[in-house]
Amino acid sequence: MDALHRKIRYAEEVDNPLLFSHFLSTDFNADIDNDGEHEQCLVTKTEQRACLLAQFELLLVTLSDQSIPMHWRLQCLDHINKPLFTLQRLVDDEDSAEQVKGLFTELKMINQSLLHSL
């Protein structure tokens, strides 16, 4: 787990909501090489989905973790829609449509649980 993922998952910088912007600002068309230079990196739709799914899952797990401060969990709730709606835009077959539908259902259940704990 890289440092940014760890900081979000374990609320290591709860006073830094900009972490979410950095985490969700995945650029699928460019990569940074070892010298800090941008180079083209064409990413397949499958790789995009995997990245977005990983973002969604990290936010969902953090959102569900009752040991995390509530305001950080609510930040996760505020940001979890970005990867989810991007995944929805990438739907191009029945399997991916079912997967996204399941993610929406899972988020709805977690959201209801979270609202009851407020």
Buried (B, 14 or more C-beta within 10 A) or exposed (E): EEEBBEBBBBBEEBEEEEBBEEBBEBEBEEEEEEEEEEEEEEBEEEEBBEBBBEBBBBBBBBBBBEEBEEEBBEBBBEBBBBBBEBBBEBBEEEEBEEBBEEBBEBBEEBEEEBEEEE
